[in-house]
Amino acid sequence: MKAKCIAVWMDHASAQLMELTSGEMDSKIIVSEFTNEEKRETLQKGNKTTHNKEQRETHAFYKEIIASIKDYEEVLLFGPTDAKTELYNILKEDHHFDKVNVEARSVDRMTENQKHAFVKEYFYKHLVPIE
């Protein structure tokens, strides 16, 4: 049986979804609506309204990622920030992902080629065969 696999490189600003099929990499980018400028304003103002906006937009960002990965059997979350861990914890509480193998890995910032090599190496080591 061939596993349906997807990797998500992410930080709090964006997520790059990478599906490896037949040795080829298909990518999709999801961008958080909560921009760096809004984050600076949040820190400066420190008010509850701005904090709530950040939470809503972060939740919407994670929800969009979840909708994009819901049909996969193997999910690799990786990236330099704790965003992957936050999403991992959400997925572990979501019963739709009970039968999905989800793993989170910490990595430094990577170039596009490094991301693709990391994903290929991970899935080839852990899951062979891939569609």
Contacts in CASP RR format, 6 or more apart in sequence:
PFRMAT RR
TARGET T0000
AUTHOR 0000-0000-0000
METHOD contacts of the structure
MODEL  1
MKAKCIAVWMDHASAQLMELTSGEMDSKIIVSEFTNEEKRETLQKGNKTT
HNKEQRETHAFYKEIIASIKDYEEVLLFGPTDAKTELYNILKEDHHFDKV
NVEARSVDRMTENQKHAFVKEYFYKHLVPIE
2 129 0 8 1.000
2 130 0 8 1.000
2 131 0 8 1.000
3 73 0 8 1.000
3 74 0 8 1.000
3 127 0 8 1.000
3 129 0 8 1.000
3 130 0 8 1.000
3 131 0 8 1.000
4 71 0 8 1.000
4 72 0 8 1.000
4 73 0 8 1.000
4 74 0 8 1.000
4 131 0 8 1.000
5 19 0 8 1.000
5 20 0 8 1.000
5 72 0 8 1.000
5 73 0 8 1.000
5 74 0 8 1.000
5 75 0 8 1.000
5 76 0 8 1.000
5 123 0 8 1.000
5 127 0 8 1.000
5 130 0 8 1.000
6 17 0 8 1.000
6 18 0 8 1.000
6 19 0 8 1.000
6 68 0 8 1.000
6 69 0 8 1.000
6 72 0 8 1.000
6 74 0 8 1.000
6 75 0 8 1.000
6 76 0 8 1.000
7 17 0 8 1.000
7 18 0 8 1.000
7 19 0 8 1.000
7 20 0 8 1.000
7 75 0 8 1.000
7 76 0 8 1.000
7 77 0 8 1.000
7 78 0 8 1.000
7 118 0 8 1.000
7 119 0 8 1.000
7 122 0 8 1.000
7 123 0 8 1.000
8 15 0 8 1.000
8 16 0 8 1.000
8 17 0 8 1.000
8 18 0 8 1.000
8 65 0 8 1.000
8 69 0 8 1.000
8 75 0 8 1.000
8 76 0 8 1.000
8 77 0 8 1.000
8 78 0 8 1.000
8 84 0 8 1.000
8 87 0 8 1.000
9 15 0 8 1.000
9 16 0 8 1.000
9 18 0 8 1.000
9 78 0 8 1.000
9 79 0 8 1.000
9 107 0 8 1.000
9 110 0 8 1.000
9 115 0 8 1.000
10 16 0 8 1.000
10 65 0 8 1.000
10 77 0 8 1.000
10 78 0 8 1.000
10 79 0 8 1.000
10 81 0 8 1.000
10 83 0 8 1.000
10 84 0 8 1.000
10 87 0 8 1.000
11 79 0 8 1.000
11 80 0 8 1.000
11 81 0 8 1.000
11 83 0 8 1.000
12 32 0 8 1.000
12 34 0 8 1.000
12 58 0 8 1.000
12 61 0 8 1.000
12 81 0 8 1.000
12 83 0 8 1.000
13 31 0 8 1.000
13 32 0 8 1.000
13 35 0 8 1.000
13 36 0 8 1.000
14 29 0 8 1.000
14 30 0 8 1.000
14 31 0 8 1.000
14 32 0 8 1.000
15 29 0 8 1.000
15 30 0 8 1.000
15 61 0 8 1.000
15 65 0 8 1.000
15 83 0 8 1.000
16 27 0 8 1.000
16 28 0 8 1.000
16 29 0 8 1.000
16 30 0 8 1.000
16 115 0 8 1.000
17 27 0 8 1.000
17 28 0 8 1.000
17 29 0 8 1.000
17 30 0 8 1.000
17 65 0 8 1.000
17 68 0 8 1.000
17 69 0 8 1.000
18 25 0 8 1.000
18 26 0 8 1.000
18 27 0 8 1.000
18 115 0 8 1.000
18 116 0 8 1.000
18 119 0 8 1.000
19 25 0 8 1.000
19 26 0 8 1.000
19 27 0 8 1.000
20 119 0 8 1.000
20 120 0 8 1.000
20 123 0 8 1.000
20 130 0 8 1.000
21 130 0 8 1.000
21 131 0 8 1.000
22 130 0 8 1.000
22 131 0 8 1.000
23 120 0 8 1.000
23 130 0 8 1.000
25 116 0 8 1.000
25 119 0 8 1.000
25 120 0 8 1.000
28 68 0 8 1.000
30 61 0 8 1.000
30 64 0 8 1.000
30 65 0 8 1.000
30 68 0 8 1.000
32 57 0 8 1.000
32 58 0 8 1.000
32 61 0 8 1.000
33 57 0 8 1.000
33 60 0 8 1.000
33 61 0 8 1.000
34 53 0 8 1.000
34 54 0 8 1.000
34 57 0 8 1.000
34 58 0 8 1.000
34 61 0 8 1.000
38 50 0 8 1.000
38 53 0 8 1.000
38 54 0 8 1.000
38 57 0 8 1.000
39 54 0 8 1.000
41 50 0 8 1.000
42 50 0 8 1.000
42 51 0 8 1.000
42 53 0 8 1.000
42 54 0 8 1.000
62 86 0 8 1.000
62 87 0 8 1.000
62 90 0 8 1.000
65 87 0 8 1.000
66 87 0 8 1.000
66 90 0 8 1.000
66 91 0 8 1.000
66 94 0 8 1.000
69 75 0 8 1.000
70 96 0 8 1.000
70 97 0 8 1.000
72 100 0 8 1.000
73 99 0 8 1.000
73 100 0 8 1.000
73 101 0 8 1.000
74 100 0 8 1.000
74 101 0 8 1.000
74 123 0 8 1.000
74 126 0 8 1.000
74 127 0 8 1.000
75 91 0 8 1.000
75 97 0 8 1.000
75 100 0 8 1.000
75 101 0 8 1.000
75 102 0 8 1.000
75 103 0 8 1.000
76 103 0 8 1.000
76 104 0 8 1.000
76 105 0 8 1.000
76 119 0 8 1.000
76 122 0 8 1.000
76 123 0 8 1.000
77 84 0 8 1.000
77 87 0 8 1.000
77 88 0 8 1.000
77 102 0 8 1.000
77 103 0 8 1.000
77 104 0 8 1.000
77 105 0 8 1.000
78 84 0 8 1.000
78 104 0 8 1.000
78 105 0 8 1.000
78 106 0 8 1.000
78 107 0 8 1.000
78 118 0 8 1.000
79 105 0 8 1.000
79 106 0 8 1.000
79 107 0 8 1.000
79 110 0 8 1.000
80 106 0 8 1.000
80 107 0 8 1.000
80 108 0 8 1.000
80 109 0 8 1.000
84 104 0 8 1.000
84 105 0 8 1.000
84 106 0 8 1.000
85 104 0 8 1.000
87 104 0 8 1.000
88 102 0 8 1.000
88 104 0 8 1.000
91 97 0 8 1.000
91 100 0 8 1.000
91 102 0 8 1.000
92 102 0 8 1.000
105 122 0 8 1.000
107 118 0 8 1.000
110 118 0 8 1.000
123 130 0 8 1.000
124 130 0 8 1.000
END
